[in-house]
Amino acid sequence: MVQSKLLKADLHGAIVTVTKSKCPSYVGITGIILQEMKHVFKIITKEDKLKVVPKLNNVFSLEIDGFISYIYGSKFQLRASERSAKKFKLKGTIDL
């Protein structure tokens, strides 16, 4: 239930962490999502640095009320406005 609501949620202002990535320099970046585009997240860190992290080949973790949820960026490549109106089908494949 939480996953389906999270899938359609607007993530602006959410605190996220990059947990897995094909590029090791992205792993561990934590911050607030400042802007979400179709293929990238713009994240502002505690050091007031703006990081542009692509969604493709990255896994993000998001904590909501003590529940940690993982977002697979390659399956999440839509704008927030397009995601809220789309009906999603369940697919059993996980890439990365």
Secondary structure, 3 states (H helix, E strand, C coil): CHHHHHHCCCCCCCEEEEEEECCCCCCCCEEEEEEECCCEEEEECCCCCEEEEECCCEEEEEEECCEEEEEEHHHCCCCHHHHHHCCCCCCCCCCC
